Amino acid sequence: MKKLSKLSTKNSLIGLLFVSPWIIGFLIFTAFPLFYSLFLSFQKVKITTGGIQTTFTSFENYRYAFGVDVVFVDYIFQYLEQLLVSVPIIIVISIIIALLLNKKVRFRGFFRTIFFLPVIISSGPVIKELIDQGVTTIPALSQIESVLSQSGDGFIIGLLLYLIDNLIVILWFSGVQILIFLAALQKMDPQIYEAAKVDGASTWESFWKITLPSLVPMIIVNVVYTIVNLSVFSLNTVIGHIQSNMFKVDTGFGYASALAWIYFLIITVVLAIVVGAMTLKRRKKHAY
């Protein structure tokens, strides 16, 4: 018994030794700057030749963010609106493309590479350059866009216009999600579909009754990944606004830190609501 206990302790120490570089790196390069920024968010920060000078201002930076800085509040609403529209579109398109790539077609490996390749080079400067050059839109859809624009305002019209304007960017952000859905589809037992076909189920019914319920865990994972990916993207207007306030004389690092923490809390709340709602719905469905 003592030998087993010693062996277990030894294995635990060896495991701790292997992860210790990551723990030390996290504490120094992530945890310390994170909590230091929280400290700065309650300060008026001045950078002088003698170093960083801080003056405690309580919640003044947070009051300024919501009471005076109208641009920040406007950017937050734009960000939430983008999430509301973009996330469902990215998830749906990812499922459709994953289903197509899961079919046994010629050059399937090549097509998979094509759809995943943008993930490797999807940095902020690259996409910004593509947007500036106008290559993120499809010219053939410009006539459809003009017709829709003349049809009036409305949620559906606005959604279609957004989809046309950002189709390439949406596909650009769908690479990882496609890969995750594709991996889930490949793990599904083909005999389930054969049994459903014997029972008279159509392809459409098999999708809704077998494929989609099996993909629910991966949908939750991809929703979380998509929200985080869109939230931390360098071209995000909220992040740009935070960065622009860092070196302003009237705001500085203290106010920028407060904005960053407000943004972090909003992302956390959005993730908690979305994941909580999807998990609760899944549990209720399994209960029935």
C-alpha positions in Angstrom: 0.0 0.0 0.0 2.9 2.3 0.9 4.6 1.5 -2.4 1.5 2.5 -4.3 1.2 5.7 -2.4 4.8 6.6 -3.0 4.4 5.7 -6.7 1.3 7.9 -7.0 3.1 10.8 -5.2 6.1 10.4 -7.5 3.9 10.4 -10.6 2.1 13.5 -9.4 5.5 15.3 -8.8 6.7 14.3 -12.3 3.5 15.5 -13.8 3.8 18.8 -11.9 7.4 19.1 -13.0 6.3 18.8 -16.7 3.5 21.5 -16.4 5.5 23.8 -14.2 7.0 25.8 -17.1 3.5 26.5 -18.3 2.3 27.4 -14.8 5.3 29.8 -14.2 4.8 31.3 -17.7 1.1 31.8 -17.1 1.6 33.5 -13.7 4.3 35.8 -15.0 3.1 36.7 -18.5 -0.7 36.3 -18.2 -2.0 36.4 -14.6 0.2 39.3 -13.4 -0.6 41.6 -16.4 -4.3 40.7 -16.1 -4.6 41.7 -12.5 -2.3 44.6 -12.9 -4.7 45.9 -15.6 -7.5 45.5 -13.2 -5.6 47.7 -10.7 -4.9 50.3 -13.4 -8.6 50.5 -14.3 -9.3 52.2 -11.0 -6.4 54.7 -11.5 -5.5 57.8 -13.4 -2.3 56.7 -15.1 0.4 59.0 -16.3 3.6 57.8 -18.0 6.5 60.1 -17.2 10.3 59.9 -17.5 10.4 58.8 -13.8 8.1 55.9 -14.5 4.3 55.1 -14.3 2.4 57.4 -11.9 -1.0 56.4 -10.7 -3.8 58.3 -8.9 -6.7 56.4 -7.4 -10.0 57.5 -9.0 -12.4 54.7 -7.8 -15.0 53.9 -10.5 -14.5 57.2 -12.4 -13.1 55.4 -15.5 -16.1 53.1 -15.6 -18.6 56.0 -15.2 -16.8 57.8 -18.0 -17.1 54.8 -20.3 -20.9 54.6 -19.9 -21.8 58.2 -19.2 -19.5 60.2 -21.5 -17.9 57.9 -24.1 -20.8 57.5 -26.5 -18.5 56.0 -29.2 -17.6 53.0 -26.9 -21.3 52.3 -26.1 -22.1 52.5 -29.8 -19.3 50.1 -30.6 -20.5 47.6 -28.0 -24.0 47.6 -29.5 -22.4 47.1 -33.0 -20.4 44.2 -31.6 -23.4 42.5 -30.1 -25.4 43.0 -33.3 -22.5 41.4 -35.3 -22.4 38.4 -33.0 -26.2 38.0 -33.2 -26.0 37.9 -37.0 -22.6 36.4 -37.8 -22.5 33.5 -35.3 -25.6 31.7 -36.6 -24.6 32.3 -40.2 -21.0 30.9 -39.6 -22.4 27.8 -37.8 -25.0 27.0 -40.5 -22.5 27.5 -43.4 -19.9 25.4 -41.5 -22.4 22.5 -41.1 -23.4 22.7 -44.8 -19.8 22.7 -46.0 -18.8 20.0 -43.6 -21.6 17.8 -44.9 -20.5 18.4 -48.5 -16.8 17.7 -47.7 -17.8 14.5 -45.9 -19.2 13.1 -49.2 -17.0 10.7 -51.2 -16.0 13.0 -54.1 -12.9 13.3 -56.1 -10.2 15.7 -54.8 -11.9 15.7 -51.4 -8.6 16.3 -49.6 -7.8 19.3 -51.9 -11.2 20.9 -51.1 -10.7 20.4 -47.4 -7.3 22.1 -47.6 -8.8 25.0 -49.6 -11.5 25.7 -46.9 -9.0 25.4 -44.0 -6.2 27.4 -45.7 -7.6 30.9 -44.8 -7.3 29.9 -41.1 -3.5 29.8 -41.4 -3.3 33.3 -43.0 -6.3 35.0 -41.4 -4.4 37.7 -39.5 -5.8 41.2 -39.1 -3.5 43.0 -41.5 -4.1 40.4 -44.3 -7.9 40.6 -44.0 -7.7 44.4 -43.8 -5.7 44.6 -47.0 -8.2 42.3 -48.7 -11.1 44.4 -47.5 -9.4 47.6 -48.7 -8.8 46.0 -52.1 -12.5 45.0 -52.3 -11.8 41.3 -52.8 -13.9 40.2 -49.9 -17.1 40.6 -51.9 -18.4 38.8 -55.0 -18.9 41.2 -57.9 -21.5 38.8 -59.4 -23.8 39.4 -56.4 -23.7 43.2 -56.8 -26.9 43.2 -58.9 -28.7 41.2 -56.4 -27.5 43.6 -53.7 -28.8 46.6 -55.6 -32.2 44.9 -56.1 -32.5 44.1 -52.3 -31.4 47.6 -51.4 -34.4 49.0 -53.4 -36.8 46.6 -51.8 -36.9 48.6 -48.6 -35.8 48.0 -45.0 -36.4 45.0 -42.9 -34.6 42.3 -40.9 -34.6 39.7 -43.6 -33.4 42.3 -46.2 -30.7 43.5 -43.9 -29.6 39.9 -43.1 -29.3 39.1 -46.9 -27.4 42.3 -47.5 -25.0 41.5 -44.7 -24.5 38.0 -46.0 -23.7 39.3 -49.5 -21.3 42.0 -48.3 -19.4 39.7 -45.9 -19.7 36.3 -47.6 -16.0 35.9 -48.2 -15.1 37.0 -44.6 -17.7 34.6 -43.2 -16.1 31.7 -45.1 -12.8 33.0 -43.9 -13.9 32.6 -40.3 -15.4 29.1 -40.8 -12.3 26.9 -41.3 -11.9 25.6 -37.8 -15.7 25.1 -37.4 -15.8 23.1 -40.6 -12.9 20.9 -39.4 -14.6 20.2 -36.1 -18.0 19.3 -37.7 -16.2 17.2 -40.3 -14.4 15.2 -37.5 -17.7 14.7 -35.7 -19.4 13.5 -39.0 -16.6 11.0 -39.7 -17.1 9.4 -36.2 -20.8 8.7 -36.8 -21.7 5.0 -37.4 -23.0 4.5 -41.0 -25.1 1.6 -39.8 -27.4 4.1 -38.0 -28.3 5.7 -41.4 -28.7 2.3 -43.0 -31.2 1.3 -40.2 -33.1 4.6 -40.7 -33.2 4.1 -44.4 -34.7 0.6 -43.9 -37.3 2.1 -41.7 -38.3 4.5 -44.5 -36.6 7.6 -43.3 -35.6 10.1 -46.1 -32.3 11.9 -46.3 -33.9 15.1 -44.9 -35.4 13.2 -42.0 -32.1 11.5 -41.3 -30.4 14.8 -41.1 -32.9 16.3 -38.6 -33.3 13.1 -36.5 -29.8 11.7 -36.5 -27.1 14.1 -37.9 -28.1 17.3 -36.3 -28.7 15.9 -32.7 -25.4 14.2 -32.9 -23.7 17.5 -33.8 -25.2 19.4 -30.9 -22.1 19.1 -28.6 -19.9 20.3 -31.5 -22.3 23.1 -32.2 -21.8 24.4 -28.6 -18.0 24.1 -29.0 -18.1 26.0 -32.3 -20.4 28.7 -31.0 -18.0 29.4 -28.1 -15.0 29.4 -30.5 -16.8 31.7 -33.0 -17.8 34.2 -30.3 -14.3 34.3 -28.9 -12.7 34.5 -32.4 -14.9 37.4 -33.5 -14.4 39.1 -30.1 -10.6 39.1 -30.1 -10.1 39.7 -33.8 -7.7 42.7 -34.3 -10.1 44.5 -36.7 -12.8 44.5 -34.0 -13.9 48.2 -33.6 -14.1 47.8 -29.8 -10.5 46.6 -29.6 -9.5 49.4 -31.9 -11.2 51.9 -29.6 -9.5 50.5 -26.5 -6.1 50.7 -28.3 -6.7 54.3 -29.4 -7.4 55.4 -25.8 -4.2 53.9 -24.4 -1.9 56.8 -25.4 -4.4 59.7 -25.2 -3.5 62.4 -22.7 -7.1 62.8 -21.4 -7.7 59.0 -20.9 -4.5 56.8 -21.0 -3.8 53.4 -19.7 -6.2 53.6 -16.8 -9.2 54.3 -18.9 -8.1 51.8 -21.6 -7.8 49.1 -18.9 -11.3 49.9 -17.7 -12.7 49.5 -21.2 -10.8 46.2 -21.6 -12.4 44.9 -18.4 -15.9 46.0 -19.4 -15.4 44.3 -22.8 -14.1 41.2 -21.0 -17.2 41.1 -18.7 -19.6 41.5 -21.7 -17.9 38.7 -23.6 -18.2 36.5 -20.4 -21.9 37.3 -20.0 -22.6 36.6 -23.7 -20.8 33.2 -23.5 -22.6 32.3 -20.2 -26.0 33.2 -21.7 -25.4 31.4 -25.0 -23.8 28.2 -23.5 -26.3 28.1 -20.6 -29.3 28.4 -23.0 -28.0 25.7 -25.4 -27.0 23.4 -22.6 -30.4 23.8 -20.8 -32.3 23.2 -24.0 -30.3 20.0 -24.6 -30.9 18.7 -21.1 -34.6 19.3 -21.4 -34.7 17.5 -24.7 -32.9 14.5 -23.2 -35.3 14.6 -20.2 -38.2 14.0 -22.5 
